[in-house]
């Protein structure tokens, strides 16, 4: 249960204020779209992207050590942050 909670909290916090949440917020402001439909579509899209991440991560983990994957992910996040600041 502790591991499940760790994954939940990490993903929840990572998703707060990101582009996906902002796009969902903007769709929810459209009066032509129902809020539950927006919620359902956004939930399905996030679930599908998470499914792909789990399937790809499961396969990648067989060939690349978790340590190297964490380093690559960290470098990727830093690179995106620098790119975002540079463009802004």
C-alpha positions in Angstrom: 0.0 0.0 0.0 2.9 2.4 0.7 4.3 1.9 -2.8 0.9 2.6 -4.3 0.5 5.7 -2.3 4.0 6.9 -3.3 3.2 6.4 -7.0 -0.2 8.2 -6.6 1.2 11.2 -4.7 4.2 11.5 -7.1 2.0 11.4 -10.3 -0.7 13.6 -8.7 1.9 16.3 -7.8 3.7 16.1 -11.1 0.4 16.6 -13.0 -0.7 19.7 -11.0 -0.4 22.7 -13.2 1.0 21.0 -16.2 0.0 21.6 -19.8 -2.5 18.6 -19.7 -4.3 20.0 -16.7 -4.4 23.5 -18.3 -5.8 22.1 -21.6 -8.4 20.2 -19.6 -9.3 23.3 -17.7 -9.7 25.2 -21.0 -11.9 22.5 -22.5 -14.1 22.6 -19.4 -14.8 26.3 -19.9 -16.4 25.6 -23.3 -20.1 25.6 -22.8 -20.6 23.4 -25.8 -18.8 20.6 -24.0 -20.2 18.9 -20.9 -18.0 18.8 -17.9 -18.4 15.1 -17.4 -17.5 14.4 -21.0 -14.4 16.5 -20.7 -13.5 14.7 -17.5 -14.1 11.3 -19.1 -12.1 12.1 -22.2 -9.2 13.6 -20.2 -9.2 10.6 -17.8 -9.2 8.1 -20.8 -6.4 10.0 -22.5 -4.3 10.1 -19.3 -5.0 6.4 -18.6 -3.9 5.5 -22.1 -0.7 7.5 -21.9 0.0 5.9 -18.5 -0.6 2.5 -20.0 1.9 3.2 -22.8 4.4 4.4 -20.2 4.0 1.3 -18.1 4.3 -1.0 -21.1 7.3 0.8 -22.5 8.9 1.2 -19.1 8.4 -2.5 -18.3 10.3 -3.5 -21.5 13.0 -0.8 -21.1 13.6 -2.0 -17.5 14.6 -5.4 -18.9 17.5 -3.9 -20.9 18.5 -0.8 -19.1 19.2 -0.5 -15.4 16.8 1.6 -13.3 19.7 3.7 -12.2 20.5 4.7 -15.8 16.8 5.3 -16.5 16.6 7.7 -13.5 19.6 9.6 -14.6 18.3 9.9 -18.2 14.9 11.0 -16.9 16.6 13.6 -14.6 18.7 14.9 -17.5 15.5 15.1 -19.6 13.6 17.1 -17.0 16.5 19.5 -16.6 16.8 19.9 -20.3 13.1 20.7 -20.7 13.4 23.2 -17.8 16.3 24.9 -19.4 14.6 24.9 -22.8 11.5 26.4 -21.2 13.4 29.1 -19.5 15.5 29.9 -22.6 12.3 30.2 -24.8 10.5 32.4 -22.1 
